[in-house]
Amino acid sequence: MVKTGSSWQSRRYAASRRPRHRRTRKGKRGIGWRGRVVLAGGLAVLSLLCWAVIARAVAPRFNTDQSRFDAIIVLGDPADSDGNPTPVQISRITEAVHEYERNVAPRLILTGGAAHNRFVEARVMAQVAEAQGIPASAIIEEPLAMNTIQNACYATRIVKAHGWNSVEVISNSFQLPRAALIFSHLPLKWRVHAAPSFAPKSRIYQAAVHALETVKTVHYLIYGEWAEHCQP
């Protein structure tokens, strides 16, 4: 019996001497490298969006206090799939016609190519302008631009080729902050002017449009500004 007790005590002592492995709770684990990459990517995207929001908020609306200009530039927007002017195009041209009638400038430069379908935006807008009473002699079409940077650049080339140096830029309010950032790098005296929307839009639509414009502003800030640098 003594031997048995001793043997039992020895086994118990040996067991007590074995190293115990602590269990780690899964919830206590650190973030793996994949998690760090995802987190870093998310923070980078958030930083870029914040940068774009701030840039849009502080974008200048003019660089001159003059009220008369050499030309009114109307930024393009796609016609519909049948080539008819959209409410966005009509709103921009209608406001440009009003400014022309107020003697803000003696001519319109309509800019926009066949960027989204086979219809040239400048041509469609010119038809609207003529239907609203603008003489063809006061309309200049720029039919090649595929985006807003090219709208600004190619229209500026037309302005410079004629020896002019000042413009009023018309578009809808959601596009104007990005347009202002682009025109602020061009050798012109300019101001932006918003065309009112014809049809009331839902909050969801407005939020989607502003979100898209913010993304486009990010693209311009990190890529477009140098990749499509304008040489007027």
C-alpha positions in Angstrom: 0.0 0.0 0.0 2.9 2.4 0.8 4.4 1.7 -2.6 1.1 2.3 -4.4 0.6 5.6 -2.5 4.1 6.7 -3.3 3.6 5.9 -7.0 0.4 7.9 -7.1 2.0 10.8 -5.4 4.9 10.7 -7.9 2.6 10.8 -10.9 0.6 13.6 -9.3 3.9 15.6 -8.7 5.1 14.9 -12.2 1.8 16.1 -13.7 1.9 19.3 -11.6 5.4 19.9 -13.1 4.2 19.7 -16.7 4.0 23.1 -18.5 0.5 24.2 -19.0 -0.5 25.7 -22.4 -2.7 28.7 -22.0 -5.6 28.9 -24.4 -5.8 32.1 -26.4 -9.3 33.4 -27.0 -10.0 33.9 -30.7 -11.4 37.3 -29.9 -8.1 38.5 -28.4 -6.0 37.8 -31.6 -4.4 40.8 -33.3 -5.3 42.0 -36.8 -3.6 39.9 -39.5 -1.8 41.4 -42.5 -4.9 41.1 -44.6 -6.9 43.1 -42.0 -4.2 45.7 -41.9 -4.2 46.0 -45.7 -8.0 46.4 -45.7 -7.9 48.9 -42.9 -5.1 50.9 -44.6 -7.0 50.9 -47.9 -10.2 52.0 -46.2 -8.4 54.9 -44.4 -6.8 55.9 -47.7 -10.1 56.0 -49.5 -11.7 58.0 -46.7 -8.8 60.5 -46.7 -9.2 61.0 -50.5 -12.9 61.5 -50.2 -12.4 64.0 -47.4 -9.8 65.8 -49.5 -12.2 66.0 -52.4 -15.1 67.3 -50.2 -12.8 70.0 -48.8 -11.5 70.9 -52.2 -15.0 71.3 -53.6 -16.0 73.4 -50.6 -13.2 75.8 -50.9 -13.0 75.9 -54.7 -13.0 79.5 -56.0 -16.0 80.8 -58.0 -14.1 83.5 -59.9 -10.7 85.1 -60.3 -12.0 88.5 -61.5 -14.6 90.9 -60.4 -15.6 92.0 -64.0 -19.2 91.5 -65.1 -18.7 91.4 -68.8 -16.8 88.7 -70.6 -15.5 87.8 -74.1 -17.5 84.6 -74.2 -19.8 82.3 -72.3 -18.6 78.7 -72.1 -21.3 76.1 -71.7 -20.0 72.7 -70.5 -21.4 69.7 -72.3 -23.7 66.9 -71.1 -24.9 63.9 -73.1 -28.1 64.0 -75.2 -30.5 61.1 -74.9 -30.2 58.0 -76.9 -32.3 59.5 -79.7 -30.2 62.7 -79.9 -32.8 64.9 -78.1 -31.6 67.5 -75.6 -32.0 66.4 -72.0 -33.3 68.7 -69.2 -29.7 69.2 -68.1 -28.6 70.4 -71.5 -31.7 72.6 -71.8 -31.2 74.2 -68.4 -27.6 75.1 -69.2 -28.4 76.5 -72.6 -31.4 78.4 -71.3 -29.3 80.1 -68.6 -26.6 80.9 -71.2 -29.2 82.5 -73.4 -30.4 84.6 -70.4 -26.8 85.7 -69.8 -26.3 86.5 -73.4 -29.5 88.6 -73.4 -28.2 90.4 -70.3 -25.1 91.4 -72.3 -22.8 89.3 -70.1 -21.0 88.2 -73.3 -21.6 88.5 -77.0 -21.1 84.8 -77.9 -21.5 81.2 -76.7 -18.8 78.5 -76.8 -20.6 75.2 -76.6 -18.3 72.3 -75.7 -18.7 68.6 -75.8 -18.1 65.7 -78.2 -19.9 62.3 -78.6 -18.7 61.2 -75.3 -21.5 58.8 -74.2 -23.4 58.1 -77.4 -23.1 59.0 -81.1 -24.5 62.4 -80.7 -22.2 65.4 -80.4 -23.2 67.4 -77.3 -22.1 70.7 -78.7 -24.2 70.3 -81.8 -27.3 69.3 -79.9 -26.9 72.3 -77.5 -26.3 74.6 -80.5 -29.7 73.6 -81.9 -31.3 74.4 -78.6 -29.6 77.8 -78.5 -30.6 78.7 -82.0 -34.2 77.6 -81.2 -34.1 80.1 -78.3 -33.1 82.9 -80.5 -29.3 83.0 -80.5 -28.0 83.8 -84.0 -25.7 81.1 -85.5 -23.0 83.8 -85.8 -22.8 84.1 -82.0 -22.4 80.3 -81.5 -19.1 78.5 -81.6 -19.1 74.7 -81.3 -16.3 72.7 -79.8 -17.2 69.1 -80.8 -14.2 67.0 -79.5 -14.1 67.1 -75.7 -14.7 63.8 -74.0 -14.7 65.1 -70.3 -14.8 68.2 -68.2 -11.0 68.7 -68.4 -11.1 68.7 -72.1 -14.2 70.9 -72.1 -12.2 73.5 -70.3 -9.0 73.0 -72.3 -10.4 72.9 -75.8 -12.7 75.9 -75.1 -9.7 77.8 -73.7 -7.8 77.1 -76.9 -10.7 78.6 -78.9 -10.7 81.7 -76.6 -7.0 82.2 -77.0 -7.0 81.6 -80.8 -9.4 84.6 -81.1 -7.4 86.8 -78.8 -10.0 86.8 -76.0 -9.1 86.4 -72.4 -12.3 86.3 -70.2 -15.1 83.8 -69.9 -18.2 83.0 -67.9 -18.5 79.2 -67.4 -22.1 77.8 -67.1 -23.0 74.4 -65.8 -25.2 72.9 -63.1 -24.2 73.5 -59.5 -23.1 70.0 -58.9 -20.4 70.2 -61.6 -19.2 73.7 -60.9 -16.8 73.1 -58.0 -14.8 70.6 -60.1 -15.0 72.9 -63.1 -13.7 75.8 -61.0 -10.7 73.7 -59.8 -9.9 73.0 -63.5 -10.3 76.6 -64.7 -8.2 77.9 -61.8 -5.2 76.4 -63.6 -5.9 78.1 -67.0 -4.7 81.4 -68.2 -8.1 83.2 -68.3 -10.2 85.6 -66.3 -13.2 83.6 -65.4 -16.2 83.1 -63.2 -18.6 80.2 -62.8 -22.4 80.6 -63.0 -24.9 77.9 -62.1 -27.8 76.9 -64.3 -30.9 76.2 -62.2 -32.4 72.7 -62.5 -35.7 72.5 -64.5 -37.2 69.5 -62.7 -37.1 69.0 -58.9 -35.0 66.0 -58.0 -35.4 63.6 -55.1 -32.9 63.7 -52.3 -31.6 60.2 -53.2 -30.9 61.5 -56.8 -29.2 64.6 -55.5 -27.1 62.6 -53.1 -26.1 60.2 -55.9 -25.1 63.0 -58.2 -23.0 64.7 -55.5 -21.4 61.4 -54.6 -20.4 60.8 -58.2 -19.0 64.4 -58.5 -17.0 63.8 -55.4 -15.5 60.7 -56.9 -14.7 62.5 -60.1 -13.1 65.2 -58.0 -10.8 62.6 -56.4 -9.9 61.4 -59.9 -9.1 64.9 -61.0 -7.0 65.6 -57.9 -4.9 62.5 -58.0 -4.7 61.8 -61.7 -6.5 64.2 -64.1 -4.7 67.4 -63.0 -1.3 66.1 -64.3 -2.3 63.3 -66.7 -4.5 65.6 -68.8 -2.6 68.8 -68.3 -4.0 71.5 -70.6 -1.7 73.3 -73.0 -3.9 76.2 -74.4 
